[in-house]
Amino acid sequence: MSILLETTNLELAYGAFHAVNGVNLKVEAGTIHTIIGPNGAGKTSLFHCLTGERQATAGAIHFDGKNLMRKPAHGRVGLGMARSFQLTSLFQNLSVRENLRLAAQGRDGVRALNFWRRVDSKREHLEMADQVLERLQLTARADTLAGELSHGQQRVLEVGMSICSKPKLLMLDEPTSGMGIDDIPIMTQLISDLGRDHTVLLIEHNMSIVMSISQRITVMSHGQILVEGTPEFVRADERVRTAYLGEAA
Ligand SMILES: Nc1ncnc2c1ncn2[C@@H]1O[C@H](COP(=O)(O)OP(=O)(O)OP(=O)(O)O)[C@@H](O)[C@H]1O
């Protein structure tokens, strides 16, 4: 078993209040690992600490063997962490293919400006865009403006943009939120498919998705880990039923 991401006694305090309160999380490489928990449990705050959007106030984060605590957010992206942002990352007036090409180009950073590499790079970026288009089952919509896609397809495109950087860890925060019932199976299938060649850390409220695609589930409550294990283990735990599943039912 190889651990890609590990936090030790991680804390994030907003003043006197600890949104993340001593979290020891281990994410195994090659798994879909889902964080669940009631509203306000600290899931998004934990993501903020991992991506560097917020500086954790105590504890440690190790990713792929490296200590992340002093790394700024962009440095973490460079190490192979990608987070899918909700709709804000799409260029609505560009085609679906162009959105993906730009995401692939973004991976190269300043190297993309190197004159001698530019022609080769552009071809590589287009190839990457086409591969991802196929994976998203959006090839037929390649030339459609992103803003003309359905809400669900836009969410799928966002996830596609984050895989263009070939991340080691793909972080998805409620990818199905706001999606119509018809689009949810497409996203579920996509995440499940991505789990075959990426490590995926997911926050998701839809229990049927969580139970069907996760290899491991961490249940958070009041900033701490309440229970962790396989879907079967978590489903059977009385504390989870009381703290979360019961409440959701
Ligand atoms: N900037 C902030 N300042 C103060 N408190 C905050 C801030 N952001 C979040 N909190 C509080 O931290 C706690 C955890 O919030 P967080 O958004 O991490 O929970 P969550 O588990 O992601 O919830 P949800 O499922 O509703 O998104 C909540 O009580 C929230 O009110």
The ligand as an SDF file (V2000), in Angstrom:
LIG
                    3D

 31 33  0  0  0  0  0  0  0  0999 V2000
  -14.0000   31.8980    6.7550 N   0  0  0  0  0  0  0  0  0  0  0  0
  -14.5820   31.3490    7.8300 C   0  0  0  0  0  0  0  0  0  0  0  0
  -14.6090   32.0020    9.0210 N   0  0  0  0  0  0  0  0  0  0  0  0
  -15.1950   31.4680   10.1140 C   0  0  0  0  0  0  0  0  0  0  0  0
  -15.7820   30.2510   10.1260 N   0  0  0  0  0  0  0  0  0  0  0  0
  -15.7940   29.5560    8.9640 C   0  0  0  0  0  0  0  0  0  0  0  0
  -15.2010   30.0700    7.7640 C   0  0  0  0  0  0  0  0  0  0  0  0
  -15.3780   29.1440    6.7750 N   0  0  0  0  0  0  0  0  0  0  0  0
  -16.0370   28.1150    7.3320 C   0  0  0  0  0  0  0  0  0  0  0  0
  -16.2900   28.3620    8.6370 N   0  0  0  0  0  0  0  0  0  0  0  0
  -16.9750   27.4700    9.5760 C   0  0  0  0  0  0  0  0  0  0  0  0
  -16.2210   26.2770    9.6640 O   0  0  0  0  0  0  0  0  0  0  0  0
  -17.0790   25.1440    9.7950 C   0  0  0  0  0  0  0  0  0  0  0  0
  -16.7320   24.1280    8.7370 C   0  0  0  0  0  0  0  0  0  0  0  0
  -17.1150   24.6440    7.4520 O   0  0  0  0  0  0  0  0  0  0  0  0
  -16.8470   23.8340    6.1020 P   0  0  0  0  0  0  0  0  0  0  0  0
  -17.3370   24.6790    4.9760 O   0  0  0  0  0  0  0  0  0  0  0  0
  -15.4590   23.3710    6.0770 O   0  0  0  0  0  0  0  0  0  0  0  0
  -17.8160   22.5940    6.3450 O   0  0  0  0  0  0  0  0  0  0  0  0
  -18.2990   21.4940    5.2880 P   0  0  0  0  0  0  0  0  0  0  0  0
  -18.2020   20.1770    5.9880 O   0  0  0  0  0  0  0  0  0  0  0  0
  -17.5770   21.6480    4.0150 O   0  0  0  0  0  0  0  0  0  0  0  0
  -19.8350   21.8840    5.1410 O   0  0  0  0  0  0  0  0  0  0  0  0
  -20.8180   21.8000    3.8360 P   0  0  0  0  0  0  0  0  0  0  0  0
  -21.1170   20.3550    3.6580 O   0  0  0  0  0  0  0  0  0  0  0  0
  -22.0110   22.5810    4.3010 O   0  0  0  0  0  0  0  0  0  0  0  0
  -20.0890   22.4320    2.6830 O   0  0  0  0  0  0  0  0  0  0  0  0
  -18.5060   25.6720    9.7110 C   0  0  0  0  0  0  0  0  0  0  0  0
  -19.0140   25.8030   11.0340 O   0  0  0  0  0  0  0  0  0  0  0  0
  -18.3520   27.0300    9.0630 C   0  0  0  0  0  0  0  0  0  0  0  0
  -19.3480   27.9180    9.5110 O   0  0  0  0  0  0  0  0  0  0  0  0
  1  2  1  0
  2  3  1  0
  2  7  2  0
  3  4  2  0
  4  5  1  0
  5  6  2  0
  6  7  1  0
  6 10  1  0
  7  8  1  0
  8  9  2  0
  9 10  1  0
 10 11  1  0
 11 12  1  0
 11 30  1  0
 12 13  1  0
 13 14  1  0
 13 28  1  0
 14 15  1  0
 15 16  1  0
 16 17  2  0
 16 18  1  0
 16 19  1  0
 19 20  1  0
 20 21  2  0
 20 22  1  0
 20 23  1  0
 23 24  1  0
 24 25  2  0
 24 26  1  0
 24 27  1  0
 28 29  1  0
 28 30  1  0
 30 31  1  0
M  END
$$$$
